[in-house]
């Protein structure tokens, strides 16, 4: 063998040995990941901004014989729901400004509800007895002035107040049988309300036709982007005649929208539910189920609850409907809930319901220097969430030390019956050798409340285990 050939041979041998060495090193130095098994629980997880609610009413006055803070604390003593409907009656101020004393009462009430960790649906009104025409202010300017009066108090609690229902008018605040129900009056009042209320608080009106009248379009978000803070992006619906009959007690009509170019008109049930399905992917919807009839039979109600993107419902109204659901077993396609009562199925699905379904971890780069995480979350609830959440990847070592890594993931975009995958990566150099338990943790940015997953296995903080990562 020539000297040149020998040198080439030695070089090749060195390269082979070096290559084998690299492969052996990589084989024993490559991180590994074992995913946790995932399945869904039938529990109704307790999360902010959704669920069944109780209704509470308080009438502001100068008498001072009913201390607001004490009242609020007592009525909440046995309420374990996360969301409440708080109705504030302003009839004592129908023709004058709301006094500082009354505004202090309002602040005290909201403070007590917020301290009890309740998210508040707020409705101002002048009538509880179906006599709005007698109890409303004598001018629309007075109604607008009352909006201006209460706004600073409401805005001071924007983290606790989720949404405002109505525009202060109508029987029980439902915008019907009112002096101020013309299209021009509705537009005027909602314009005033939206100008003084924080854009972080959602507004809502009673019917889809009213919403179209206000926004001037039959195409939701034609003039805005979701979550941009404009009236177009923050106006939702409340329906206190839900399932009451084919027309949801005046919410819909029997004249197809296709037969008219007038967007202020009500459409058929089918058309209006389709409208809500589009709209309420981005703004909240909820209310009361009323009047037992075939439209609130479980087999009909559940598909409509999905299509309408319902996130909150009264557990006080109406007993005949709620009892029907409690006495009917669920038997639909969602087999994990087979045999569960219809009421419990609905309770578990009001709003968003996150189930982590898959975790994939891959390694790349020289000596697996990068660790990529792909985590898939499915929303099995009736609606998306409407406020932004904080998402964190959590690693915990055997000594109990916890390391959190933020994930850029807008959970508002996981619509009902959809799944999305969030991804992030870590540099291997960021982690010491050892074994780590991985979990995904979500919390509400505004209230700092944990967001619990509906997986069968969850941690004490509501997070869901992803699996085990070993860094050799």
C-alpha positions in Angstrom: 0.0 0.0 0.0 1.4 3.4 -1.0 1.9 6.1 1.6 -0.8 8.2 0.0 -3.3 5.3 0.1 -2.4 4.6 3.7 -3.1 8.1 4.7 -6.5 8.1 3.0 -7.2 4.8 4.7 -6.4 6.2 8.1 -8.5 9.3 7.5 -11.5 7.2 6.4 -11.0 5.0 9.5 -10.9 8.0 11.7 -14.1 9.4 10.1 -15.9 6.0 10.5 -14.9 5.7 14.2 -15.8 9.4 14.7 -19.2 8.8 13.0 -19.9 5.7 15.1 -18.9 7.7 18.2 -21.3 10.4 17.3 -24.2 7.9 16.8 -23.4 6.2 20.0 -23.2 9.5 21.9 -26.5 10.7 20.3 -28.2 7.4 21.0 -27.5 7.7 24.7 -27.8 11.4 24.9 -31.1 11.9 23.1 -33.9 13.1 25.3 -37.0 11.0 25.5 -40.7 11.7 26.1 -43.5 9.4 27.2 -47.0 11.0 26.7 -49.7 10.7 29.4 -52.9 9.0 28.4 -55.8 11.4 27.9 -59.5 10.9 28.3 -62.5 13.1 29.1 -64.3 13.3 32.4 -68.0 13.8 32.7 -67.5 16.5 35.4 -68.8 20.0 35.0 -65.6 22.0 35.5 -65.9 25.3 37.2 -64.5 28.0 35.0 -65.0 31.8 34.8 -67.5 33.5 32.4 -69.7 30.5 31.8 -72.2 28.0 33.4 -75.5 28.1 35.1 -76.3 31.3 37.1 -78.7 32.6 39.8 -80.4 35.9 39.4 -80.2 38.6 42.1 -82.0 41.9 42.1 -81.4 45.1 44.1 -83.2 48.4 44.1 -81.1 51.4 44.7 -82.6 53.9 47.1 -82.0 56.7 49.6 -83.5 54.8 52.6 -80.4 53.0 53.6 -82.4 50.2 55.4 -80.8 47.5 53.3 -77.0 47.8 53.5 -75.8 46.7 50.1 -72.6 44.9 51.2 -74.4 42.9 53.8 -77.2 42.0 51.4 -74.7 40.9 48.7 -72.8 38.7 51.1 -75.9 37.0 52.5 -77.4 36.1 49.1 -74.1 34.6 47.9 -73.6 32.4 50.9 -74.9 29.3 49.2 -74.1 30.0 45.6 -71.4 27.9 44.1 -71.9 29.0 40.5 -69.1 31.1 39.0 -71.3 33.5 37.1 -74.3 35.6 38.4 -76.9 37.8 36.8 -77.3 41.0 38.9 -80.2 43.2 38.1 -80.1 46.8 39.5 -83.4 48.6 39.6 -83.2 52.4 39.1 -86.9 53.2 39.4 -86.4 55.5 42.4 -84.3 57.8 40.1 -86.6 57.7 37.1 -86.7 61.5 36.7 -83.4 62.6 38.4 -79.8 61.8 38.6 -78.6 58.8 40.5 -77.3 60.1 43.8 -73.8 59.5 45.2 -75.3 57.4 48.0 -77.0 55.1 45.5 -73.8 54.9 43.4 -71.9 53.9 46.6 -74.5 51.2 47.1 -73.9 50.0 43.5 -70.1 49.9 44.1 -70.6 48.0 47.4 -72.7 45.4 45.7 -70.3 44.8 42.8 -67.4 44.8 45.2 -69.0 42.0 47.3 -69.8 39.9 44.2 -66.3 40.3 42.9 -64.8 39.4 46.3 -66.8 36.2 46.1 -65.0 35.5 42.9 -68.2 35.8 40.8 -68.2 37.0 37.2 -71.1 39.4 36.8 -73.7 39.7 34.1 -75.2 43.1 34.9 -78.6 44.5 33.9 -79.9 47.9 34.7 -83.7 48.4 34.6 -86.7 50.4 35.9 -89.2 47.5 36.0 -89.7 44.1 37.5 -93.5 43.8 37.2 -94.2 44.2 33.5 -95.0 47.9 33.8 -92.0 49.6 32.1 -94.3 52.1 30.5 -95.2 53.5 33.9 -91.8 53.2 35.6 -89.4 54.4 32.9 -88.0 58.0 32.8 -90.1 60.5 30.9 -87.3 61.3 28.5 -84.7 59.3 26.6 -82.1 61.9 27.8 -82.7 60.8 31.4 -82.0 57.2 30.4 -78.7 58.3 28.7 -77.8 60.3 31.8 -78.3 57.3 34.0 -75.9 55.4 31.8 -73.3 58.2 32.3 -74.0 58.0 36.1 -73.3 54.3 36.6 -70.4 54.0 34.0 -67.6 55.0 36.3 -68.6 52.4 39.0 -69.1 49.7 36.4 -65.8 50.4 34.7 -63.9 50.3 38.0 -64.9 46.7 38.2 -64.2 45.7 34.5 -62.4 42.6 35.6 -65.5 41.3 37.4 -68.2 42.6 35.1 -68.3 40.3 32.1 -71.2 41.9 30.2 -74.2 44.3 30.4 -77.6 43.1 29.2 -79.9 45.5 27.5 -80.1 49.3 27.4 -82.0 49.9 30.7 -85.4 49.8 29.0 -88.5 47.6 28.7 -90.3 45.1 30.9 -87.7 43.5 33.2 -85.1 45.3 31.2 -85.8 43.2 28.1 -86.2 46.1 25.6 -89.9 45.4 25.0 -93.1 47.3 25.9 -91.0 50.5 26.3 -91.3 54.1 25.4 -87.9 53.8 23.8 -88.2 50.8 21.5 -88.0 52.6 18.1 -85.0 51.8 15.9 -83.7 55.3 16.4 -84.0 55.1 20.1 -82.3 51.7 20.3 -79.4 53.0 18.2 -79.2 56.2 20.3 -79.1 54.4 23.7 -76.6 51.7 22.7 -74.3 54.4 21.2 -74.4 56.2 24.5 -73.8 53.1 26.5 -70.9 51.9 24.4 -69.3 55.4 24.6 -69.1 55.3 28.4 -68.6 51.6 29.2 -65.1 50.1 29.0 -64.6 48.2 25.7 -63.4 45.2 27.8 -67.0 44.7 29.0 -69.4 43.1 26.5 -72.8 44.5 25.7 -75.8 42.6 24.6 -79.3 43.1 23.2 -82.4 41.0 23.2 -82.8 39.9 19.6 -80.7 39.3 16.5 -82.9 41.8 14.6 -82.0 44.5 17.2 -78.4 43.8 16.8 -78.6 44.1 13.0 -80.5 47.4 13.5 -77.8 48.8 15.6 -74.8 47.7 13.5 -76.5 48.3 10.2 -75.4 45.0 8.7 -76.6 41.5 8.4 -73.0 40.2 8.2 -71.4 40.1 11.7 -67.9 41.7 11.8 -68.3 43.1 8.3 -67.1 46.4 9.8 -64.7 45.2 12.5 -62.3 42.6 13.6 -63.1 40.3 16.5 -61.8 41.6 19.9 -60.8 45.1 18.5 -62.8 46.8 21.2 -65.4 48.5 18.9 -69.1 48.2 19.3 -69.2 45.9 16.3 -66.9 43.5 18.1 -68.4 43.6 21.6 -72.2 43.4 21.0 -73.7 40.1 21.7 -77.2 38.7 22.6 -79.3 37.6 25.5 -82.4 35.5 25.1 -84.8 35.2 28.0 -87.4 33.4 25.8 -85.1 30.5 24.8 -86.9 27.4 23.6 -90.3 29.0 24.6 -91.8 28.0 21.3 -90.9 28.0 17.6 -90.2 31.8 17.8 -88.5 31.8 21.2 -91.3 34.1 22.5 -90.9 36.8 20.0 -87.2 36.5 19.3 -87.8 35.1 15.8 -90.6 35.4 13.3 -92.2 33.3 10.5 -91.2 35.6 7.6 -87.9 34.5 5.9 -85.2 37.1 5.8 -84.6 36.1 2.2 -87.9 37.7 1.4 -86.8 41.2 2.5 -83.9 43.5 2.3 -84.8 45.1 5.7 -82.2 44.0 8.2 -84.3 45.3 11.1 -86.8 42.5 10.5 -86.8 39.2 12.4 -86.1 36.1 10.5 -87.2 32.5 10.9 -85.9 30.3 13.7 -83.6 28.5 11.3 -82.2 31.7 9.9 -81.7 33.4 13.2 -80.0 30.4 14.8 -77.6 30.3 11.8 -77.0 34.1 12.3 -76.2 33.4 16.0 -73.9 30.6 15.1 -71.8 33.0 13.1 -72.0 36.0 15.4 -71.5 34.2 18.7 -68.2 32.6 17.8 -66.9 36.0 18.9 -69.4 37.5 21.3 -71.4 35.9 24.2 -74.9 34.5 24.2 -77.1 33.2 27.0 -80.4 33.6 28.8 -83.3 31.6 30.2 -85.1 28.5 29.0 -88.8 28.8 29.4 -92.2 27.1 28.9 -91.9 23.3 28.6 -92.7 22.3 25.0 -91.1 20.1 22.3 -88.6 22.8 21.4 -86.8 22.3 24.7 -86.9 18.6 24.6 -83.3 17.4 25.2 -82.8 16.0 21.7 -83.8 19.4 20.2 -82.3 21.7 22.8 -78.7 20.4 22.7 -78.1 21.0 19.0 -79.5 24.5 19.3 -77.3 25.2 22.3 -74.3 24.3 20.2 -75.4 26.3 17.2 -76.3 29.4 19.3 -72.9 29.1 21.1 -74.6 29.4 24.5 -72.3 30.1 27.4 -74.6 30.9 30.3 -78.2 29.8 31.4 -80.4 30.5 34.3 -80.8 27.7 36.9 -83.8 29.5 38.3 -85.9 29.7 35.2 -87.9 27.8 34.3 -88.4 24.8 36.6 -90.6 22.9 34.1 -87.8 22.9 31.5 -85.0 22.3 34.0 -86.8 19.4 35.5 -87.5 17.9 32.1 -83.7 17.9 31.5 -83.0 16.5 34.9 -85.3 13.6 34.2 -84.1 12.8 30.7 -80.9 10.7 30.2 -78.5 11.9 27.5 -78.2 9.4 24.6 -76.4 11.3 21.9 -73.2 10.8 20.0 -71.0 11.9 22.9 -70.8 8.4 24.3 -68.7 9.3 27.4 -71.9 11.1 28.7 -74.3 8.2 27.9 -76.8 7.9 30.7 -75.9 11.2 32.3 -78.9 13.5 32.9 -79.6 16.1 30.3 -79.3 18.8 32.9 -75.8 17.6 33.9 -74.8 17.3 30.2 -75.9 20.9 29.6 -74.2 22.1 32.8 -70.9 20.5 31.7 -71.0 22.1 28.2 -72.2 25.7 28.9 -69.4 27.9 27.6 -65.9 26.5 26.8 -64.8 23.0 27.8 -61.2 22.2 27.1 -60.0 18.7 26.7 -56.3 18.1 25.9 -56.2 15.3 23.4 -52.6 14.9 22.2 -49.0 15.9 23.0 -46.2 15.4 20.5 -42.5 16.1 21.4 -39.7 16.0 18.8 -36.0 16.6 19.0 -33.8 18.3 16.4 -30.5 20.1 15.9 -27.0 18.9 16.7 -27.2 16.4 19.6 -31.0 17.1 19.8 -30.3 20.7 21.0 -33.9 21.8 20.3 -37.0 20.3 21.9 -40.3 21.0 20.1 -43.7 20.6 21.8 -47.0 20.3 19.8 -50.0 20.3 22.1 -53.6 19.8 20.8 -56.6 21.2 22.8 -60.2 20.5 21.8 -63.1 22.7 22.9 -66.1 20.4 23.5 -68.3 23.1 25.0 -71.2 25.0 23.5 -69.2 28.2 22.9 -65.6 29.6 22.9 -64.2 31.7 25.6 -64.4 35.4 25.0 -61.6 36.8 27.2 -57.9 36.2 26.7 -56.2 33.6 28.8 -52.5 33.0 29.7 -51.1 29.6 28.6 -48.0 28.1 30.2 -46.0 25.0 29.7 -44.9 23.8 33.1 -42.0 21.5 33.8 -41.4 20.1 37.3 -38.3 18.1 38.3 -38.1 15.3 40.9 -37.2 17.8 43.6 -40.5 19.7 43.1 -38.9 22.7 41.4 -41.3 24.2 38.8 -40.3 26.0 35.6 -43.0 27.8 33.5 -42.6 28.7 29.9 -45.3 31.0 28.2 -46.9 29.8 25.0 -48.3 32.2 22.5 -51.9 30.7 22.1 -55.1 32.7 21.8 -57.6 30.3 23.3 -60.5 32.5 22.1 -59.9 31.1 18.6 -60.8 27.5 19.7 -64.5 27.5 18.6 -67.1 25.1 19.8 -66.4 21.5 18.6 -63.0 22.5 17.2 -59.4 21.7 18.2 -56.2 23.6 17.7 -52.6 22.8 18.3 -50.2 25.2 20.1 -46.5 24.8 19.7 -43.4 26.0 21.5 -39.8 24.9 21.8 -37.1 24.9 24.4 -33.3 24.8 24.0 -31.9 21.7 25.6 -29.3 23.9 27.3 -32.1 25.5 29.3 -32.7 22.2 31.1 -30.5 20.3 33.5 -30.2 16.6 33.3 -33.1 14.8 34.9 -36.7 13.7 34.7 -39.5 16.3 34.3 -43.2 16.0 34.7 -44.9 18.2 32.0 -48.3 19.9 32.2 -50.3 22.6 30.4 -51.6 25.4 32.6 -54.2 28.0 31.6 -55.3 31.0 33.7 -57.5 34.0 33.2 -55.5 37.2 32.6 -58.1 39.5 34.2 -59.0 37.6 37.4 -55.9 35.3 37.7 -58.4 32.4 38.1 -57.2 29.0 37.0 -58.9 27.5 33.9 -59.6 23.8 34.6 -59.4 21.2 31.9 -62.2 18.5 31.5 -59.7 15.7 31.3 -60.1 12.7 33.5 -56.7 13.3 35.1 -55.9 16.9 36.2 -53.6 18.4 38.7 -54.7 20.3 41.8 -54.1 23.7 40.0 -56.4 22.7 37.1 -53.6 22.0 34.7 -53.5 18.8 32.8 -50.5 16.3 32.8 -48.8 16.0 29.4 -46.2 13.3 30.2 -42.6 12.7 31.3 -39.5 14.2 29.7 -36.1 12.7 30.4 -32.9 14.7 29.7 -30.0 12.4 29.9 
